[in-house]
Amino acid sequence: MSDSVDPSASPEPVVPEPDSEPAGEASGFETDGEATVTTEPMDFMAVALTTFTTVFLAELGDKTQLAALLLSAESGRPGLVFAGAALALICSSLVGVLLGRWLAAVMPAQRLERISGVLMVSLGLWLGGQASLGLLQPVLTLPNP
Amino acid sequence: MQLPLLASTFLTVFVAELGDKTQLTIVTISGTSSNTLAVFLGSAGALVLASLLGALAGGSLSSLIPPDALQLAASLGFLVIGLRLILRSGTDAP
């Protein structure tokens, strides 16, 4: 047990998690023994901000935006379209989060980390390649067949 | 008369989003992080804000910022997260 105070501790209250966890973890804050997934207790805001930035950047200019734009232009009711899109996105991110929790429960943490890492790197390479090609298209000026 | 538009928007966006790279990202982050609520709030907020910008700005946003530049920045984020995960899986004690 340690008395060390986190120097970067923020005064805002930590929102408790919903009761999706088994009761065995309820007592210890940081002094769990062997099989914990977390190597360091990541700050709530840090996790939320990392997720926010990545997802926001990935999503902006994607096809969801395109769909919202099209529907909005057709109907002339952007408020309603936004409500539908927001609901769908919240549900879809809930599905993703639950899928991730399930994977973490059925798979060893190390293997899941490796698979996820390879997936993210290849996704990054593919996305970066596509974007670079798109950015370089006016420069290259490929001849049209 | 408002319900069909709401439902069609919901279905279109929800189906378009299933299996998308964004959802893969959320699965990845959620599976390798212990803070489920933070991941959910961060991803849902980002998606809602991105679609709000899409619905409000419309075509003017893509003329202001080229989407390819945004995707390039996102791909760098993917690379950083992926490399960190691979490194972490290598240093973890089995």
gemmi code that builds the backbone of each chain (N, CA, C; Angstrom):
import gemmi

chains = {
    "A": [
        ("MET", (0.852, -1.201, 0.000), (0.000, 0.000, 0.000), (0.871, 1.227, 0.000)),
        ("SER", (0.501, 2.180, -0.768), (1.359, 3.346, -0.923), (0.571, 4.597, -0.598)),
        ("ASP", (1.306, 5.596, -0.082), (0.664, 6.862, 0.248), (0.975, 7.929, -0.784)),
        ("SER", (1.562, 7.535, -1.885), (2.004, 8.523, -2.864), (0.803, 9.235, -3.468)),
        ("VAL", (0.945, 10.533, -3.533), (-0.122, 11.344, -4.088), (0.219, 11.638, -5.535)),
        ("ASP", (-0.747, 11.415, -6.389), (-0.541, 11.702, -7.801), (-0.384, 13.211, -7.987)),
        ("PRO", (0.757, 13.657, -8.522), (0.939, 15.102, -8.652), (0.002, 15.725, -9.675)),
        ("SER", (-0.441, 14.943, -10.622), (-1.309, 15.499, -11.655), (-2.770, 15.220, -11.370)),
        ("ALA", (-3.068, 14.956, -10.105), (-4.454, 14.639, -9.794), (-5.324, 15.884, -9.928)),
        ("SER", (-6.387, 15.739, -10.658), (-7.254, 16.884, -10.868), (-8.373, 16.856, -9.848)),
        ("PRO", (-8.897, 18.016, -9.520), (-9.907, 18.074, -8.466), (-11.280, 17.586, -8.902)),
        ("GLU", (-11.457, 17.295, -10.159), (-12.796, 16.929, -10.578), (-13.148, 15.522, -10.085)),
        ("PRO", (-14.401, 15.296, -9.826), (-14.793, 13.999, -9.271), (-14.707, 12.908, -10.318)),
        ("VAL", (-14.330, 11.758, -9.871), (-14.257, 10.615, -10.759), (-15.627, 9.963, -10.822)),
        ("VAL", (-16.118, 9.832, -12.030), (-17.428, 9.233, -12.205), (-17.313, 7.732, -11.979)),
        ("PRO", (-18.091, 7.187, -11.129), (-18.007, 5.746, -10.902), (-18.541, 4.973, -12.089)),
        ("GLU", (-17.943, 3.835, -12.304), (-18.386, 3.015, -13.415), (-19.710, 2.359, -13.089)),
        ("PRO", (-20.491, 2.085, -14.111), (-21.709, 1.322, -13.875), (-21.378, -0.102, -13.460)),
        ("ASP", (-22.399, -0.794, -13.019), (-22.162, -2.059, -12.340), (-21.894, -3.193, -13.302)),
        ("SER", (-21.023, -2.942, -14.289), (-20.706, -3.998, -15.230), (-19.558, -4.864, -14.735)),
        ("GLU", (-18.942, -4.488, -13.634), (-17.785, -5.216, -13.156), (-18.209, -6.276, -12.138)),
        ("PRO", (-17.461, -7.341, -12.117), (-17.726, -8.310, -11.055), (-17.360, -7.745, -9.698)),
        ("ALA", (-17.966, -8.305, -8.663), (-17.836, -7.716, -7.343), (-16.454, -7.917, -6.746)),
        ("GLY", (-15.647, -8.758, -7.349), (-14.343, -9.036, -6.770), (-13.400, -7.860, -6.854)),
        ("GLU", (-13.625, -6.960, -7.780), (-12.680, -5.873, -7.969), (-13.064, -4.646, -7.182)),
        ("ALA", (-14.099, -4.740, -6.410), (-14.666, -3.525, -5.856), (-13.798, -2.910, -4.765)),
        ("SER", (-12.971, -3.690, -4.128), (-12.286, -3.166, -2.959), (-11.019, -2.402, -3.317)),
        ("GLY", (-10.081, -3.054, -3.960), (-8.760, -2.457, -4.137), (-8.736, -1.439, -5.256)),
        ("PHE", (-8.149, -0.308, -4.992), (-8.051, 0.707, -6.024), (-6.869, 0.428, -6.942)),
        ("GLU", (-5.708, 0.222, -6.365), (-4.527, 0.097, -7.201), (-3.676, -1.119, -6.861)),
        ("THR", (-3.981, -1.763, -5.770), (-3.094, -2.815, -5.318), (-3.623, -4.186, -5.705)),
        ("ASP", (-4.047, -4.300, -6.936), (-4.478, -5.609, -7.396), (-3.260, -6.492, -7.608)),
        ("GLY", (-3.481, -7.776, -7.531), (-2.355, -8.690, -7.557), (-1.836, -8.999, -8.938)),
        ("GLU", (-2.280, -10.095, -9.513), (-1.559, -10.624, -10.645), (-2.184, -10.257, -11.972)),
        ("ALA", (-3.420, -10.603, -12.165), (-3.930, -10.665, -13.520), (-4.648, -9.396, -13.952)),
        ("THR", (-4.171, -8.254, -13.532), (-4.840, -7.044, -13.958), (-4.388, -6.651, -15.352)),
        ("VAL", (-5.302, -6.068, -16.090), (-4.978, -5.632, -17.438), (-4.164, -4.352, -17.382)),
        ("THR", (-4.468, -3.515, -16.411), (-3.835, -2.209, -16.377), (-2.450, -2.315, -15.766)),
        ("THR", (-1.468, -1.808, -16.506), (-0.140, -1.710, -15.930), (-0.034, -0.458, -15.080)),
        ("GLU", (-0.687, 0.601, -15.513), (-0.749, 1.812, -14.704), (-2.191, 2.308, -14.746)),
        ("PRO", (-2.667, 2.832, -13.642), (-4.035, 3.349, -13.654), (-4.121, 4.619, -14.496)),
        ("MET", (-4.684, 4.474, -15.657), (-4.764, 5.638, -16.543), (-5.858, 6.574, -16.069)),
        ("ASP", (-5.574, 7.822, -16.177), (-6.527, 8.825, -15.733), (-7.782, 8.773, -16.585)),
        ("PHE", (-8.898, 9.066, -15.957), (-10.166, 9.043, -16.675), (-10.157, 10.018, -17.831)),
        ("MET", (-9.693, 11.237, -17.548), (-9.690, 12.264, -18.582), (-8.732, 11.911, -19.701)),
        ("ALA", (-7.605, 11.271, -19.357), (-6.635, 10.917, -20.386), (-7.221, 9.906, -21.355)),
        ("VAL", (-7.894, 8.898, -20.806), (-8.512, 7.890, -21.666), (-9.594, 8.527, -22.533)),
        ("ALA", (-10.430, 9.345, -21.905), (-11.518, 9.963, -22.644), (-10.982, 10.880, -23.743)),
        ("LEU", (-9.939, 11.635, -23.418), (-9.396, 12.570, -24.410), (-8.715, 11.834, -25.561)),
        ("THR", (-7.973, 10.782, -25.229), (-7.330, 10.008, -26.295), (-8.369, 9.419, -27.232)),
        ("THR", (-9.396, 8.815, -26.646), (-10.449, 8.240, -27.468), (-11.126, 9.309, -28.306)),
        ("PHE", (-11.421, 10.427, -27.661), (-12.115, 11.499, -28.366), (-11.308, 11.963, -29.575)),
        ("THR", (-10.025, 12.254, -29.361), (-9.213, 12.801, -30.445), (-9.098, 11.825, -31.606)),
        ("THR", (-8.821, 10.570, -31.273), (-8.647, 9.593, -32.344), (-9.921, 9.410, -33.146)),
        ("VAL", (-11.009, 9.195, -32.437), (-12.272, 8.930, -33.125), (-12.718, 10.165, -33.897)),
        ("PHE", (-12.524, 11.330, -33.298), (-12.964, 12.566, -33.963), (-12.210, 12.776, -35.266)),
        ("LEU", (-10.887, 12.612, -35.209), (-10.087, 12.806, -36.414), (-10.437, 11.767, -37.471)),
        ("ALA", (-10.644, 10.528, -37.006), (-10.933, 9.473, -37.968), (-12.300, 9.670, -38.610)),
        ("GLU", (-13.211, 10.247, -37.857), (-14.584, 10.310, -38.332), (-14.846, 11.529, -39.199)),
        ("LEU", (-14.126, 12.601, -38.911), (-14.369, 13.839, -39.652), (-13.987, 13.631, -41.120)),
        ("GLY", (-14.871, 13.937, -41.989), (-14.595, 13.738, -43.401), (-14.815, 12.315, -43.842)),
        ("ASP", (-15.506, 11.552, -43.034), (-15.778, 10.178, -43.405), (-17.186, 10.067, -43.962)),
        ("LYS", (-17.596, 8.823, -44.198), (-18.857, 8.628, -44.901), (-20.069, 8.920, -44.042)),
        ("THR", (-19.903, 8.855, -42.726), (-21.017, 9.223, -41.870), (-21.385, 10.685, -42.066)),
        ("GLN", (-20.339, 11.485, -42.128), (-20.560, 12.901, -42.365), (-21.233, 13.117, -43.711)),
        ("LEU", (-20.807, 12.320, -44.668), (-21.393, 12.428, -45.996), (-22.873, 12.088, -45.957)),
        ("ALA", (-23.203, 11.010, -45.233), (-24.606, 10.606, -45.142), (-25.431, 11.685, -44.462)),
        ("ALA", (-24.894, 12.215, -43.363), (-25.613, 13.267, -42.655), (-25.814, 14.477, -43.549)),
        ("LEU", (-24.779, 14.764, -44.326), (-24.863, 15.912, -45.221), (-25.939, 15.711, -46.283)),
        ("LEU", (-25.964, 14.519, -46.855), (-26.936, 14.241, -47.911), (-28.356, 14.307, -47.382)),
        ("LEU", (-28.585, 13.638, -46.255), (-29.925, 13.648, -45.689), (-30.347, 15.055, -45.310)),
        ("SER", (-29.378, 15.798, -44.784), (-29.681, 17.155, -44.370), (-30.047, 18.027, -45.563)),
        ("ALA", (-29.338, 17.829, -46.654), (-29.612, 18.638, -47.837), (-30.957, 18.276, -48.444)),
        ("GLU", (-31.305, 16.979, -48.387), (-32.558, 16.551, -48.982), (-33.759, 17.061, -48.203)),
        ("SER", (-33.704, 16.915, -46.901), (-34.913, 17.125, -46.112), (-35.087, 18.574, -45.685)),
        ("GLY", (-33.985, 19.288, -45.531), (-34.090, 20.635, -45.029), (-34.400, 20.709, -43.554)),
        ("ARG", (-34.247, 19.597, -42.845), (-34.444, 19.594, -41.393), (-33.191, 19.080, -40.719)),
        ("PRO", (-32.167, 19.903, -40.634), (-30.880, 19.420, -40.098), (-30.953, 19.020, -38.632)),
        ("GLY", (-31.866, 19.646, -37.874), (-31.965, 19.285, -36.459), (-32.396, 17.844, -36.265)),
        ("LEU", (-33.410, 17.453, -37.029), (-33.909, 16.088, -36.912), (-32.886, 15.087, -37.422)),
        ("VAL", (-32.255, 15.430, -38.522), (-31.226, 14.554, -39.075), (-30.091, 14.382, -38.070)),
        ("PHE", (-29.740, 15.485, -37.426), (-28.661, 15.387, -36.450), (-29.052, 14.499, -35.277)),
        ("ALA", (-30.302, 14.617, -34.850), (-30.738, 13.779, -33.730), (-30.648, 12.295, -34.088)),
        ("GLY", (-31.102, 11.958, -35.288), (-31.028, 10.561, -35.711), (-29.605, 10.075, -35.823)),
        ("ALA", (-28.751, 10.909, -36.424), (-27.353, 10.509, -36.591), (-26.657, 10.365, -35.246)),
        ("ALA", (-26.941, 11.301, -34.336), (-26.285, 11.249, -33.029), (-26.699, 9.996, -32.264)),
        ("LEU", (-27.996, 9.677, -32.321), (-28.467, 8.458, -31.650), (-27.782, 7.224, -32.225)),
        ("ALA", (-27.710, 7.185, -33.555), (-27.088, 6.024, -34.189), (-25.618, 5.903, -33.809)),
        ("LEU", (-24.927, 7.029, -33.744), (-23.499, 6.986, -33.438), (-23.266, 6.582, -31.989)),
        ("ILE", (-24.134, 7.069, -31.101), (-23.995, 6.671, -29.699), (-24.221, 5.160, -29.559)),
        ("CYS", (-25.252, 4.656, -30.254), (-25.507, 3.215, -30.192), (-24.336, 2.439, -30.782)),
        ("SER", (-23.803, 2.925, -31.888), (-22.718, 2.194, -32.527), (-21.458, 2.200, -31.668)),
        ("SER", (-21.186, 3.298, -30.995), (-20.007, 3.303, -30.130), (-20.246, 2.446, -28.893)),
        ("LEU", (-21.505, 2.355, -28.460), (-21.813, 1.443, -27.350), (-21.556, -0.005, -27.762)),
        ("VAL", (-21.970, -0.339, -28.993), (-21.703, -1.684, -29.503), (-20.194, -1.956, -29.535)),
        ("GLY", (-19.432, -0.970, -30.003), (-17.987, -1.147, -30.070), (-17.363, -1.340, -28.698)),
        ("VAL", (-17.808, -0.538, -27.736), (-17.249, -0.641, -26.387), (-17.572, -2.008, -25.777)),
        ("LEU", (-18.820, -2.447, -25.963), (-19.201, -3.744, -25.392), (-18.440, -4.887, -26.053)),
        ("LEU", (-18.239, -4.767, -27.373), (-17.462, -5.779, -28.085), (-16.035, -5.839, -27.557)),
        ("GLY", (-15.467, -4.679, -27.299), (-14.114, -4.647, -26.750), (-14.046, -5.266, -25.363)),
        ("ARG", (-15.047, -4.985, -24.524), (-15.063, -5.581, -23.187), (-15.177, -7.097, -23.273)),
        ("TRP", (-16.005, -7.552, -24.222), (-16.173, -8.991, -24.372), (-14.861, -9.641, -24.822)),
        ("LEU", (-14.197, -9.018, -25.775), (-12.917, -9.555, -26.242), (-11.908, -9.599, -25.110)),
        ("ALA", (-11.883, -8.547, -24.300), (-10.941, -8.519, -23.183), (-11.253, -9.606, -22.169)),
        ("ALA", (-12.519, -10.010, -22.104), (-12.884, -11.042, -21.133), (-12.517, -12.437, -21.624)),
        ("VAL", (-12.591, -12.662, -22.932), (-12.370, -14.020, -23.429), (-10.952, -14.243, -23.944)),
        ("MET", (-10.143, -13.199, -24.007), (-8.825, -13.325, -24.617), (-7.776, -12.822, -23.638)),
        ("PRO", (-6.593, -13.453, -23.615), (-5.532, -12.928, -22.758), (-5.115, -11.534, -23.203)),
        ("ALA", (-4.770, -10.705, -22.211), (-4.534, -9.292, -22.491), (-3.387, -9.096, -23.470)),
        ("GLN", (-2.354, -9.918, -23.318), (-1.186, -9.716, -24.172), (-1.512, -9.978, -25.633)),
        ("ARG", (-2.258, -11.055, -25.874), (-2.588, -11.365, -27.256), (-3.517, -10.310, -27.833)),
        ("LEU", (-4.477, -9.858, -27.028), (-5.403, -8.835, -27.511), (-4.655, -7.552, -27.846)),
        ("GLU", (-3.677, -7.215, -27.009), (-2.895, -6.009, -27.287), (-2.126, -6.146, -28.590)),
        ("ARG", (-1.562, -7.330, -28.805), (-0.781, -7.506, -30.027), (-1.667, -7.443, -31.258)),
        ("ILE", (-2.788, -8.159, -31.201), (-3.702, -8.156, -32.353), (-4.203, -6.742, -32.621)),
        ("SER", (-4.590, -6.046, -31.541), (-5.092, -4.684, -31.700), (-4.019, -3.778, -32.277)),
        ("GLY", (-2.777, -3.959, -31.797), (-1.690, -3.121, -32.294), (-1.448, -3.328, -33.775)),
        ("VAL", (-1.419, -4.589, -34.194), (-1.210, -4.877, -35.612), (-2.360, -4.306, -36.434)),
        ("LEU", (-3.585, -4.470, -35.911), (-4.754, -3.942, -36.615), (-4.661, -2.428, -36.764)),
        ("MET", (-4.295, -1.747, -35.685), (-4.223, -0.289, -35.746), (-3.122, 0.178, -36.676)),
        ("VAL", (-1.978, -0.510, -36.650), (-0.881, -0.090, -37.520), (-1.258, -0.282, -38.980)),
        ("SER", (-1.862, -1.418, -39.297), (-2.224, -1.635, -40.702), (-3.330, -0.683, -41.128)),
        ("LEU", (-4.248, -0.404, -40.200), (-5.288, 0.583, -40.505), (-4.659, 1.953, -40.757)),
        ("GLY", (-3.672, 2.303, -39.931), (-3.002, 3.582, -40.104), (-2.250, 3.664, -41.419)),
        ("LEU", (-1.586, 2.569, -41.772), (-0.844, 2.557, -43.034), (-1.798, 2.687, -44.221)),
        ("TRP", (-2.897, 1.915, -44.155), (-3.847, 1.954, -45.264), (-4.481, 3.336, -45.400)),
        ("LEU", (-4.925, 3.870, -44.259), (-5.572, 5.185, -44.262), (-4.593, 6.267, -44.699)),
        ("GLY", (-3.370, 6.172, -44.187), (-2.365, 7.155, -44.565), (-2.019, 7.074, -46.038)),
        ("GLY", (-1.976, 5.845, -46.562), (-1.692, 5.685, -47.989), (-2.795, 6.291, -48.838)),
        ("GLN", (-4.048, 6.009, -48.456), (-5.177, 6.567, -49.197), (-5.153, 8.093, -49.178)),
        ("ALA", (-4.929, 8.630, -47.971), (-4.952, 10.087, -47.826), (-3.797, 10.724, -48.582)),
        ("SER", (-2.627, 10.085, -48.537), (-1.479, 10.647, -49.246), (-1.716, 10.621, -50.747)),
        ("LEU", (-2.295, 9.524, -51.224), (-2.611, 9.455, -52.649), (-3.590, 10.552, -53.031)),
        ("GLY", (-4.603, 10.753, -52.185), (-5.591, 11.779, -52.472), (-4.987, 13.172, -52.474)),
        ("LEU", (-4.048, 13.375, -51.542), (-3.421, 14.698, -51.470), (-2.464, 14.920, -52.643)),
        ("LEU", (-1.848, 13.831, -53.095), (-0.857, 13.963, -54.158), (-1.475, 13.910, -55.553)),
        ("GLN", (-2.761, 13.613, -55.597), (-3.399, 13.436, -56.915), (-3.250, 14.660, -57.825)),
        ("PRO", (-3.501, 15.879, -57.332), (-3.319, 17.027, -58.233), (-1.884, 17.220, -58.665)),
        ("VAL", (-0.944, 16.796, -57.830), (0.458, 16.994, -58.172), (0.882, 15.997, -59.246)),
        ("LEU", (0.412, 14.768, -59.057), (0.874, 13.719, -59.970), (0.227, 13.855, -61.343)),
        ("THR", (-1.059, 14.221, -61.350), (-1.819, 14.368, -62.593), (-1.683, 13.154, -63.498)),
        ("LEU", (-2.240, 12.061, -62.980), (-2.167, 10.823, -63.751), (-2.983, 10.967, -65.033)),
        ("PRO", (-2.475, 10.431, -66.098), (-3.236, 10.495, -67.364), (-4.427, 9.568, -67.313)),
        ("ASN", (-5.553, 10.089, -67.717), (-6.774, 9.288, -67.684), (-6.835, 8.359, -68.893)),
        ("PRO", (-7.207, 7.117, -68.681), (-7.301, 6.209, -69.811), (-8.524, 6.507, -70.664)),
    ],
    "B": [
        ("MET", (-44.837, 12.264, -39.240), (-44.140, 12.709, -40.421), (-42.679, 12.982, -40.085)),
        ("GLN", (-42.400, 13.264, -38.797), (-40.999, 13.453, -38.462), (-40.321, 12.135, -38.139)),
        ("LEU", (-41.105, 11.161, -37.755), (-40.520, 9.897, -37.315), (-39.813, 9.139, -38.441)),
        ("PRO", (-40.372, 9.089, -39.648), (-39.654, 8.379, -40.719), (-38.282, 8.969, -41.022)),
        ("LEU", (-38.187, 10.276, -40.998), (-36.886, 10.899, -41.273), (-35.889, 10.554, -40.172)),
        ("LEU", (-36.363, 10.616, -38.929), (-35.495, 10.261, -37.808), (-35.043, 8.806, -37.919)),
        ("ALA", (-36.006, 7.939, -38.237), (-35.674, 6.518, -38.305), (-34.741, 6.222, -39.471)),
        ("SER", (-34.977, 6.877, -40.594), (-34.125, 6.588, -41.748), (-32.710, 7.100, -41.521)),
        ("THR", (-32.606, 8.264, -40.875), (-31.268, 8.753, -40.556), (-30.555, 7.797, -39.612)),
        ("PHE", (-31.286, 7.379, -38.591), (-30.705, 6.460, -37.609), (-30.208, 5.191, -38.290)),
        ("LEU", (-31.055, 4.599, -39.121), (-30.681, 3.325, -39.744), (-29.513, 3.506, -40.704)),
        ("THR", (-29.567, 4.579, -41.500), (-28.487, 4.802, -42.455), (-27.152, 4.934, -41.754)),
        ("VAL", (-27.116, 5.795, -40.761), (-25.846, 6.056, -40.089), (-25.396, 4.833, -39.294)),
        ("PHE", (-26.347, 4.162, -38.655), (-25.975, 3.013, -37.830), (-25.392, 1.890, -38.688)),
        ("VAL", (-26.031, 1.614, -39.815), (-25.532, 0.544, -40.689), (-24.205, 0.949, -41.320)),
        ("ALA", (-24.101, 2.228, -41.701), (-22.848, 2.685, -42.305), (-21.704, 2.599, -41.307)),
        ("GLU", (-22.038, 2.680, -40.048), (-20.995, 2.746, -39.026), (-20.553, 1.369, -38.550)),
        ("LEU", (-21.397, 0.354, -38.742), (-21.047, -0.983, -38.261), (-19.845, -1.512, -39.031)),
        ("GLY", (-18.834, -1.943, -38.301), (-17.653, -2.489, -38.945), (-16.764, -1.459, -39.585)),
        ("ASP", (-17.077, -0.213, -39.356), (-16.242, 0.854, -39.888), (-14.935, 0.914, -39.108)),
        ("LYS", (-13.991, 1.634, -39.648), (-12.708, 1.738, -38.950), (-12.864, 2.465, -37.622)),
        ("THR", (-13.859, 3.356, -37.563), (-14.095, 4.029, -36.286), (-14.512, 3.036, -35.206)),
        ("GLN", (-15.382, 2.107, -35.597), (-15.830, 1.146, -34.600), (-14.713, 0.168, -34.236)),
        ("LEU", (-13.889, -0.180, -35.217), (-12.720, -1.006, -34.914), (-11.824, -0.306, -33.912)),
        ("THR", (-11.661, 1.002, -34.106), (-10.857, 1.767, -33.162), (-11.451, 1.710, -31.765)),
        ("ILE", (-12.767, 1.856, -31.687), (-13.413, 1.846, -30.372), (-13.262, 0.477, -29.718)),
        ("VAL", (-13.428, -0.585, -30.515), (-13.248, -1.937, -29.973), (-11.831, -2.105, -29.439)),
        ("THR", (-10.870, -1.629, -30.214), (-9.471, -1.747, -29.809), (-9.198, -1.007, -28.504)),
        ("ILE", (-9.601, 0.236, -28.452), (-9.326, 1.034, -27.258), (-10.065, 0.465, -26.052)),
        ("SER", (-11.301, 0.056, -26.282), (-12.081, -0.466, -25.161), (-11.517, -1.789, -24.653)),
        ("GLY", (-11.043, -2.625, -25.572), (-10.533, -3.916, -25.145), (-9.221, -3.829, -24.403)),
        ("THR", (-8.425, -2.815, -24.697), (-7.110, -2.724, -24.088), (-7.036, -1.671, -23.002)),
        ("SER", (-8.153, -1.072, -22.661), (-8.172, -0.121, -21.565), (-9.189, -0.586, -20.542)),
        ("SER", (-8.954, -0.208, -19.310), (-9.851, -0.691, -18.268), (-10.981, 0.281, -18.002)),
        ("ASN", (-10.853, 1.487, -18.522), (-11.839, 2.505, -18.182), (-12.929, 2.550, -19.248)),
        ("THR", (-13.908, 1.674, -19.112), (-14.925, 1.527, -20.135), (-15.743, 2.789, -20.319)),
        ("LEU", (-16.106, 3.401, -19.211), (-16.968, 4.584, -19.287), (-16.257, 5.734, -20.002)),
        ("ALA", (-14.961, 5.887, -19.718), (-14.213, 6.957, -20.371), (-14.140, 6.732, -21.869)),
        ("VAL", (-13.938, 5.485, -22.280), (-13.878, 5.179, -23.705), (-15.217, 5.463, -24.361)),
        ("PHE", (-16.287, 5.071, -23.687), (-17.614, 5.288, -24.263), (-17.921, 6.779, -24.383)),
        ("LEU", (-17.657, 7.540, -23.318), (-17.956, 8.973, -23.363), (-17.102, 9.676, -24.412)),
        ("GLY", (-15.824, 9.309, -24.469), (-14.949, 9.952, -25.449), (-15.362, 9.653, -26.869)),
        ("SER", (-15.672, 8.390, -27.155), (-16.007, 8.043, -28.531), (-17.372, 8.593, -28.924)),
        ("ALA", (-18.335, 8.478, -28.024), (-19.669, 8.981, -28.357), (-19.638, 10.499, -28.554)),
        ("GLY", (-18.902, 11.202, -27.686), (-18.806, 12.649, -27.841), (-18.146, 13.034, -29.151)),
        ("ALA", (-17.089, 12.315, -29.508), (-16.392, 12.633, -30.747), (-17.283, 12.400, -31.953)),
        ("LEU", (-18.019, 11.294, -31.932), (-18.875, 10.983, -33.076), (-20.004, 11.994, -33.201)),
        ("VAL", (-20.580, 12.361, -32.062), (-21.685, 13.317, -32.103), (-21.192, 14.680, -32.592)),
        ("LEU", (-20.021, 15.094, -32.091), (-19.501, 16.394, -32.504), (-19.140, 16.396, -33.990)),
        ("ALA", (-18.567, 15.287, -34.454), (-18.203, 15.213, -35.869), (-19.441, 15.274, -36.751)),
        ("SER", (-20.506, 14.591, -36.336), (-21.709, 14.620, -37.158), (-22.426, 15.953, -37.032)),
        ("LEU", (-22.270, 16.610, -35.876), (-22.844, 17.950, -35.734), (-22.172, 18.913, -36.715)),
        ("LEU", (-20.849, 18.829, -36.784), (-20.129, 19.657, -37.740), (-20.573, 19.334, -39.163)),
        ("GLY", (-20.785, 18.022, -39.434), (-21.202, 17.636, -40.769), (-22.577, 18.173, -41.117)),
        ("ALA", (-23.494, 18.113, -40.138), (-24.850, 18.567, -40.420), (-24.924, 20.090, -40.506)),
        ("LEU", (-24.133, 20.775, -39.675), (-24.196, 22.233, -39.663), (-23.446, 22.830, -40.851)),
        ("ALA", (-22.188, 22.439, -40.973), (-21.348, 23.097, -41.972), (-21.650, 22.603, -43.373)),
        ("GLY", (-22.024, 21.337, -43.497), (-22.309, 20.835, -44.828), (-21.070, 20.805, -45.685)),
        ("GLY", (-21.225, 21.278, -46.890), (-20.106, 21.193, -47.816), (-19.010, 22.204, -47.555)),
        ("SER", (-19.309, 23.220, -46.750), (-18.313, 24.280, -46.593), (-17.119, 23.798, -45.792)),
        ("LEU", (-17.334, 22.778, -44.958), (-16.233, 22.300, -44.128), (-15.183, 21.594, -44.976)),
        ("SER", (-15.654, 20.779, -45.923), (-14.694, 20.025, -46.717), (-13.946, 20.930, -47.687)),
        ("SER", (-14.527, 22.104, -47.987), (-13.774, 23.034, -48.823), (-12.780, 23.819, -47.980)),
        ("LEU", (-13.073, 23.912, -46.681), (-12.167, 24.639, -45.791), (-10.971, 23.764, -45.427)),
        ("ILE", (-11.268, 22.573, -44.966), (-10.213, 21.618, -44.614), (-10.353, 20.417, -45.538)),
        ("PRO", (-9.338, 20.097, -46.307), (-9.446, 18.914, -47.158), (-9.557, 17.650, -46.313)),
        ("PRO", (-10.528, 16.780, -46.624), (-10.720, 15.564, -45.813), (-9.481, 14.670, -45.792)),
        ("ASP", (-8.711, 14.716, -46.881), (-7.520, 13.865, -46.911), (-6.505, 14.285, -45.857)),
        ("ALA", (-6.425, 15.582, -45.591), (-5.498, 16.030, -44.550), (-5.924, 15.510, -43.185)),
        ("LEU", (-7.250, 15.531, -42.937), (-7.754, 14.996, -41.673), (-7.481, 13.500, -41.563)),
        ("GLN", (-7.699, 12.798, -42.679), (-7.459, 11.347, -42.652), (-5.991, 11.046, -42.431)),
        ("LEU", (-5.131, 11.898, -42.982), (-3.698, 11.694, -42.778), (-3.345, 11.858, -41.301)),
        ("ALA", (-3.920, 12.883, -40.673), (-3.675, 13.077, -39.239), (-4.215, 11.896, -38.440)),
        ("ALA", (-5.393, 11.406, -38.833), (-5.964, 10.256, -38.128), (-5.094, 9.015, -38.296)),
        ("SER", (-4.514, 8.849, -39.486), (-3.674, 7.670, -39.704), (-2.425, 7.733, -38.830)),
        ("LEU", (-1.905, 8.932, -38.612), (-0.769, 9.057, -37.694), (-1.173, 8.643, -36.284)),
        ("GLY", (-2.366, 9.043, -35.877), (-2.854, 8.625, -34.565), (-2.994, 7.117, -34.456)),
        ("PHE", (-3.505, 6.487, -35.520), (-3.608, 5.026, -35.541), (-2.236, 4.388, -35.374)),
        ("LEU", (-1.265, 4.918, -36.113), (0.081, 4.340, -36.053), (0.649, 4.448, -34.642)),
        ("VAL", (0.471, 5.620, -34.020), (1.021, 5.809, -32.671), (0.375, 4.840, -31.689)),
        ("ILE", (-0.963, 4.747, -31.744), (-1.661, 3.849, -30.816), (-1.264, 2.401, -31.068)),
        ("GLY", (-1.210, 2.009, -32.346), (-0.878, 0.628, -32.664), (0.520, 0.253, -32.222)),
        ("LEU", (1.481, 1.141, -32.471), (2.859, 0.847, -32.068), (2.968, 0.764, -30.552)),
        ("ARG", (2.257, 1.643, -29.860), (2.295, 1.590, -28.397), (1.716, 0.274, -27.883)),
        ("LEU", (0.652, -0.191, -28.529), (0.052, -1.457, -28.092), (0.999, -2.626, -28.343)),
        ("ILE", (1.645, -2.613, -29.511), (2.566, -3.712, -29.825), (3.738, -3.707, -28.850)),
        ("LEU", (4.252, -2.515, -28.567), (5.360, -2.430, -27.619), (4.927, -2.923, -26.242)),
        ("ARG", (3.710, -2.542, -25.850), (3.235, -2.938, -24.530), (3.036, -4.447, -24.451)),
        ("SER", (2.536, -5.037, -25.520), (2.339, -6.486, -25.494), (3.672, -7.209, -25.455)),
        ("GLY", (4.730, -6.588, -25.969), (6.030, -7.221, -25.927), (6.658, -7.169, -24.553)),
        ("THR", (6.381, -6.093, -23.803), (7.019, -5.945, -22.498), (6.191, -6.540, -21.371)),
        ("ASP", (4.955, -6.936, -21.679), (4.125, -7.508, -20.624), (4.666, -8.856, -20.180)),
        ("ALA", (4.613, -9.070, -18.899), (4.967, -10.393, -18.395), (3.848, -11.369, -18.738)),
        ("PRO", (4.173, -12.514, -19.254), (3.130, -13.457, -19.632), (2.455, -14.066, -18.423)),
    ],
}
model = gemmi.Model(1)
for chain_id, residues in chains.items():
    chain = gemmi.Chain(chain_id)
    for i, (resn, *xyz) in enumerate(residues, 1):
        res = gemmi.Residue()
        res.name, res.seqid = resn, gemmi.SeqId(i, " ")
        for name, pos in zip(("N", "CA", "C"), xyz):
            atom = gemmi.Atom()
            atom.name, atom.element = name, gemmi.Element(name[0])
            atom.pos, atom.b_iso = gemmi.Position(*pos), 0.0
            res.add_atom(atom)
        chain.add_residue(res)
    model.add_chain(chain)
structure = gemmi.Structure()
structure.add_model(model)
structure.setup_entities()
